[in-house]
């Protein structure tokens, strides 16, 4: 049987970053935390989702570096990730899986495969990349204006912004619907110069979390950017106009590290009543790729235990 596209993408990522037994295909190095999410009053007007009604919702979160090699030091340039699972009544969960890039570089699963193939570390890479760029003009368009600044390592996982990129449909208690895009915003945004990051050591982001938690919770604010009719809701490479309304819908308070959750699998399509997916093909494809990766690292056969915050 020929491999599915999601298997092919995971194969290519394994080739790019190496296969590291037991680790995630990408975002291999990370730390789990537990804590709570408290929705702001504005959230309940936009969605009837249970974790957006106020009250304290337990969460499991994981900060990570995007590379698939878990041994790489924190000071190298990389995308960083923040995945959050909200624990709902009756043992249900809903997830937001976000990263520090504001837009995705391609629009379709075929584009994802073409990109990872173009990046194969061989002599012909420049030729392959050129051919890829000609066929995928959205790649250059998706690059943020502050790309160079974004490549500088963050002072802390808790001092970067994280974007969930895809649009989700929020259904209000009054029957109306709006498309939104999530972003986590830190209390203070800060990036380091290369030398300063290097001097902090290979695991400085991990140590920083430990130090911060000794002084109280790590806080991140959840904002949604609200689309207007006609905004591109199925294209993860396209920005929405700057003037779109941004609403702060809650605060994450992470209180403790938790080292025992490696079997955990986050899923950007694990949504709940009051929230719907957009028909963004990359969003729909991610779950398939995550399942292949989780299967290969043995996560699907171990219990996903959940600790109280
Ligand atoms: C089609 C595009 C994508 C593919 C093929 C892909 C692939 C993967 C895979 C295979 C994993 C490891 C899953 C596991 O073993 O549990 C992963 C994890 C992750 N991805 Fe993606 N990804 C895609 C798009 C994105 C986007 C758009 C974002 C950000 C919005 C993102 C953020 C993350 C994060 C933060 C993790 C780590 C989650 C954790 O801590 O467990 N990915 N991705």
Boltz pocket constraint, residues with backbone or C-beta under 6 A from the ligand:
constraints:
  - pocket:
      binder: B
      contacts: [[A, 9], [A, 10], [A, 23], [A, 24], [A, 25], [A, 26], [A, 27], [A, 30], [A, 62], [A, 63], [A, 64], [A, 80], [A, 81], [A, 82], [A, 83], [A, 97], [A, 98], [A, 99], [A, 101], [A, 104], [A, 109], [A, 112], [A, 163], [A, 164], [A, 165], [A, 166], [A, 264], [A, 265], [A, 266], [A, 282], [A, 285], [A, 286], [A, 289], [A, 290], [A, 291], [A, 293], [A, 294], [A, 297]]
      max_distance: 6.0
